[in-house]
Amino acid sequence: MNAPAPRPLPAPTDLAAPYWAAARRGQLVIQRCAHCQRHQFYPRSFCMHCMGETLDWVQASGLGRIYTFTVNRRGANAFMAGRTPYAVAIVELEEGVRLMANIVDSRLEDIAIDKPVKVVFEAASDDITLPQFRLADAAP
């Protein structure tokens, strides 16, 4: 019998280490520029709006809306092959940034653009916890 395929996991960089450490604690954090006060995601060493170099990590609300999504009916890798179908979305957080994540614990037929979502966390390994989202009105 074959062992299950391992899940491909992100390889955190030094720049993104605070994001992944917060996710392990069950918190979603994003960067905010100390100069212009704008939020940004994905992590960068400078503000993409004003080029400021002083960025703080702040806790995000964890609430947002589905900006766009797709339902994958063929696994993108061996790990996901046995978990089809599954939804991947671009979520726009209340803070105005967008990030990509799976929509979990929700009926696929209920997923739609502009539906409200909230963050949930999936421990994928001892080191990596993945921020995912579920429909805000879905049962926990």
N, C-alpha and C positions, 0 to 999 in steps of 0.2 A: 504494500500500500504506500502511495506517495504521500509525503508530508505536505501540508498546505503551503502554498506559495507565500513568501514573506511580503508584507506590505511595503511598497516603496515609501520612504519617509524623507522629509526635507532634511537638508544638511545645514543647520543654522550657522550663519556667519557671526563674527564678533559684533557687527553692527546690529543684527537682529536678535542678539542674545536676550535683551530685556523683554522682547515680545514673547519669545518662547518660554522664558522663566515665568512671566505673568500667566501665560496659558496653563502652565503646570499648576498654578495656584487657582485656576478657574477665573482668571480675569482677562479681559480683552483690553489691550493697550494700543495706542497709536501715538505718533509723534505730533507735537505742537510746537510751532516756532515761537521763541521767546520775543522776537521782534514784531512780527506781523500778526501773531496769535492764530494763524491758520493751521488746520490739521492736515496731515498727509499720511498716506499709506501707499506703498510699501516703504520700509525704512530706508532713509538716505542720510548722508553725512551733511547735507545742507538743505535749506528750505527751497522747494521747487517753485515757490511763489515770489519770494523776495531775495533769494540766495543767501539769507542769513545762515550762520553756522552754529547758532545756539538752539538746539532742539531738546525739548523735554518729552518724556514719556508720560502720558496721561491716560487715566482709565476712561475708556469709551463707555457709552451707555449700554452697548450690546444690542441695541434696537435699530432696526432699519427696515428697508423695503427691497423686494426683489427688483433689480434693475433689468435683468435678463436671465434666462436659464435655458438649459437643455436637459433632456432625459436621455441618458446613455443606456442603450439596450444591448450593447456589446462592451464587455469590460475593456478598459484602457490598458490593463495589464493583467497578469495571471491572478493577482490577489483579488481584483475587482470582478473578474470573470464570473465568479460564483455569487456575486452580489447584485446582479442586474435584475431589473432596471434600477437605476439610481439617478438622482437629479444633482446637477452642478449648476450653481448660480453665481452671478455677480450681484453682491448685496451692497446697496448704498446705505451706509450707516447714517444715523441722525446727525452726526458730525460732518457729513458731506463727503467722506472718502468712500471708495469702493474697494471691495476685496472679493476674492473668489473662494467659495466653500461649497460643501455639499449641503443639500437640504435633507435633513434626516427626521425620523419620527413623524413623518407627515405623509398623507396619502398623495401619490403622484398626481392624481386627477384634481387635487385641490390647489396645486402649485400654479401660480399665475404671476405675470408681471404686475408690480405695484402692491403685491400682498405684503402685509407686515410680517416681519420675522424677528426672532430673538436668538441670541447666541446660546449655544450649549457646547460642552467640551467633551471630546472623545480621547481618552488615554490610548494612544496608539502604540506606545512602548514605555519603558521606564523613564526615558528622557524626553519624549515628544508627546505633547497633548495638542490635539488639533481643534481649533475653533471651528465649529460647524453651526448651522442654523436650522431652526425648525419654524414652521408657521406659528405665528403668535397665538392663533386660536386653536392650535392642535393640542390635544391632551398630552401632558408630560409623560 
